[in-house]
């Protein structure tokens, strides 16, 4: 049994506790929450810290299998160029891929991540995730713009699902993006995902997506042609709205990832679907497009926000705290308590894992983190704020 206290404790169940006490069992299960009202009496059994105790972070979007690509793609060249580089660099020696993935998994654990939605195009990281101290939900991703290869893509997806089943890994089959699936592939996938509890899709990541969908032109069209991926007539969805309301399964939660170029009209219409979470990966968006999502707009429209790290192909660290620092720098009006909700409880809600994660409550095992070097007067992160794992 262990007991922890700090200047503040954000439980995500009410107002922050001032010098409260959290007691856990040896396995990290919360067994006691004491509101001292700020009047903490010295106890030898209580470890006191000068900072803020929060639940463990939830990473709602990652690509662990791309960790070996850290630093291999130039910054700021746009999504079209980024996709070409991913195609050229994705394959590598398995030992290098595995070594980088293990290192990245450990980095996320040290950064306080307890739950992660990880996108998978192959099974190479499955053993790592099976043994990890982080709980992973595996999003088995399919893409393919050639309508004649839709059945082949689904066969490949089925084999990936079998590999996940063999290791008893939790998984869902999901589309990569609106612009990267042919309409026949979207419809085959919908049948396979019709009872998904969680679906995730890269969404409105670049201004060129609308141009490609509406006019069959722009940088994405050029990228496909140069790569030889368009060999027959295009059969694609006409808009992001049609994708969400007509072609993606209506069951369960839907996580829209990136949203860098989301507009008010699209947001208003697709919210009719319900159970939508908008995943922010600002450091990745800056890396690729030198732009962050319109967070103020998403907040004005009442959207549920969560946070992801994306991959080391488009980021320098897999750290939810670093994403929060970037958001705070660009959104000084947003308070720390609200951002912590995005990074913890909202993420657990999006991934249907609130029974264990996201808040400090009796019976849960959410992990406990200590945020330090925080401005405790204004409740703002600072450039040198850091996180330490308590449990």
Secondary structure, 3 states (H helix, E strand, C coil): CEEEEEEEEECCCCCCEECCEEEECCCCCEEEEECCCCCCCCCCCEEEEEEEEEECEEEEEECHHHHHHCCCCCCCCHHHHHHHHHHHHCCCCHHHHHHHHHHHHHHHHHCCEEEEEEEECCCCCHHHHHHCCCEEEEEEEECECCHHHHHHHHHHHHHHHHHHHHCCCCEEEEECEHHHECHHHHHHHHHHCCCCCEEEEEECCCCHHHHHHHHCCCHHHHHHHHCCCCCCCCCCCCCHHHHHHHHCCCCCEEEEEECCCCCHHHHHHHHHHCCEEEEECHHHHHHHHCCCCCHHHHHHCCCEEEECCECCCCCCCCCHHHHHHHHHHHCCCCCHHHHHHHHCHHHHHHCCCCCCCCCCCCCCCCCEEEEECCECCCCECCCCCEEEECC
